[in-house]
Amino acid sequence: MRWIRLYTVLLIALVSGCEKLPTLDWVNPLDLEVAAEDSVDTPALVFFPDSVVVETGSSVQLQVFAMKVDSLSGAHIQISYEQEKMSLLSATVGDFFQAANTPMFFFNDDTTYGILDIYTISVGTDTLREVSGTGNLAYLEFQTLASGKLILEYTDESELVDADDNQIEIQTLSKGIINAE
């Protein structure tokens, strides 16, 4: 009987002492059927997850995805974000080009205007320079600075190219939403 009380008290302390974890909606924006229902034409740039709820002041991780591309060899991704309400903590190379070769990856975060430029390029030879399909180009981590609905948007300056530097037309530039409570 004594152990039951002790375990009950410990369980209550554990549950009440935990911080609020991010919650995700379970609709996968990378699912082609879901994308079609949401009028997402491909090739597309999407965030994954496309919507997340976090506690104000906490960090959130998002991925930059190229969806259903053919013969991708390089990308310039430009993202606009609300710099008064969130700040970039990190940007790292995604896995999409890793199958072909180790890509070049660099970024510039303009905190004055809330513009993040990401450049990633496959540097392989012949068939190792291009990838096709759906994959993540970058991992991003932001910290929320204020509560509310925070929006990330790909700008029209975003560009995908093949190995001959021919532009791959992007049909859809989706938004990412962080709800900071």
C-alpha positions in Angstrom: 0.0 0.0 0.0 2.9 2.3 0.8 4.5 1.7 -2.6 1.3 2.5 -4.4 1.1 5.9 -2.7 4.8 6.6 -3.5 4.4 5.6 -7.1 1.2 7.7 -7.4 3.0 10.8 -6.0 6.0 10.2 -8.2 3.8 9.8 -11.3 1.9 13.0 -10.5 5.1 14.9 -10.0 6.6 13.6 -13.2 3.5 14.4 -15.3 3.0 17.9 -13.8 6.7 18.8 -14.0 7.1 18.1 -17.7 7.2 21.0 -20.2 4.8 21.1 -23.0 6.1 19.2 -26.0 5.5 20.3 -29.6 2.4 18.9 -31.2 2.2 18.0 -34.8 -0.7 17.5 -37.1 -0.5 14.0 -38.6 -1.4 15.1 -42.1 1.8 14.4 -44.1 2.4 17.2 -46.6 4.8 14.9 -48.5 2.1 12.4 -49.3 1.2 12.9 -53.0 -2.5 12.3 -52.4 -2.6 14.9 -49.5 -0.7 17.3 -51.7 -3.2 16.9 -54.5 -6.1 17.5 -52.1 -4.3 20.7 -51.0 -3.7 21.8 -54.6 0.0 21.3 -54.4 1.4 20.9 -57.9 4.9 19.4 -58.3 7.7 20.0 -58.4 7.2 21.9 -55.2 9.1 23.2 -52.2 7.4 22.3 -48.9 8.2 22.4 -45.2 8.0 19.3 -43.1 6.2 19.4 -40.8 4.1 22.2 -42.5 2.5 23.1 -39.2 3.6 22.7 -35.6 2.5 24.0 -32.2 5.2 24.9 -29.6 5.5 26.8 -26.4 6.8 30.4 -26.8 10.5 30.6 -26.3 11.2 27.0 -27.3 12.9 25.8 -30.5 11.3 24.0 -33.4 12.9 21.9 -36.2 11.7 22.0 -39.7 12.9 20.4 -42.9 13.1 22.0 -46.4 11.8 19.5 -49.0 11.9 19.4 -52.7 9.0 17.4 -53.8 8.8 15.2 -56.9 11.7 16.8 -58.8 13.5 15.4 -61.8 17.3 15.6 -62.3 18.0 18.1 -59.5 21.6 19.1 -59.2 21.5 22.4 -57.3 19.2 24.7 -55.4 18.9 28.2 -54.1 16.2 28.3 -51.5 15.1 31.7 -50.1 12.8 31.7 -47.1 11.1 34.8 -45.6 10.4 34.7 -41.9 9.2 37.0 -39.2 12.5 38.0 -37.6 10.7 39.9 -34.8 9.0 36.7 -33.7 11.6 34.0 -34.4 15.3 33.5 -34.9 17.3 30.9 -36.8 19.4 28.7 -34.5 20.9 26.4 -37.2 20.7 25.3 -40.8 22.4 22.1 -41.9 22.6 20.1 -45.1 19.7 17.7 -45.8 19.9 14.1 -47.0 18.6 14.4 -50.6 22.0 14.9 -52.3 23.8 12.7 -49.9 22.9 9.6 -51.9 24.8 11.0 -54.9 27.7 12.6 -53.2 28.5 15.0 -50.4 27.0 18.3 -51.5 28.2 21.8 -51.0 26.0 23.6 -48.6 26.1 27.2 -47.3 23.5 29.7 -46.1 23.1 33.4 -45.2 20.7 34.6 -42.6 19.8 38.3 -43.0 18.3 39.0 -39.5 17.5 42.6 -40.4 15.0 41.6 -43.1 14.2 38.0 -42.0 15.5 36.4 -45.2 17.3 33.1 -45.2 19.2 32.1 -48.3 20.3 28.4 -48.6 22.5 27.1 -51.4 23.1 23.4 -51.9 24.9 21.9 -54.9 25.7 18.3 -55.8 29.3 18.1 -56.9 29.5 14.5 -58.3 30.4 13.4 -61.8 28.0 12.3 -64.5 25.0 10.5 -63.0 26.1 11.2 -59.5 25.4 14.9 -59.9 21.6 14.6 -60.1 18.8 13.2 -57.9 15.2 12.7 -58.6 12.1 12.2 -56.4 11.3 13.8 -53.1 13.9 14.6 -50.4 15.0 17.1 -47.8 17.5 19.8 -48.8 18.1 21.3 -45.4 17.3 21.0 -41.7 16.3 24.2 -40.0 16.0 25.0 -36.3 14.2 28.2 -35.2 13.6 29.6 -31.7 10.3 31.3 -31.1 10.6 34.8 -29.6 6.9 35.8 -29.4 3.5 34.0 -29.3 1.2 33.8 -32.2 1.0 32.4 -35.7 4.5 32.6 -37.2 4.8 32.1 -40.9 7.7 30.9 -43.1 7.4 31.4 -46.8 9.5 30.4 -49.8 10.1 33.4 -52.0 10.0 33.7 -55.8 13.8 33.9 -55.7 14.0 30.2 -54.9 15.4 28.2 -57.8 16.1 24.5 -58.7 18.5 23.6 -61.5 19.7 20.5 -63.3 23.4 19.6 -63.9 23.5 21.9 -67.0 22.1 24.8 -65.0 18.8 24.6 -66.7 16.0 25.9 -64.4 13.5 23.4 -63.1 10.2 25.2 -62.9 8.8 25.2 -59.3 5.0 24.8 -59.4 4.2 25.3 -55.7 5.9 27.2 -52.9 4.2 26.2 -49.7 4.2 27.9 -46.3 5.2 26.7 -43.0 3.3 27.6 -39.8 4.6 27.7 -36.3 1.9 28.3 -33.7 3.7 29.6 -30.6 1.5 29.5 -27.5 
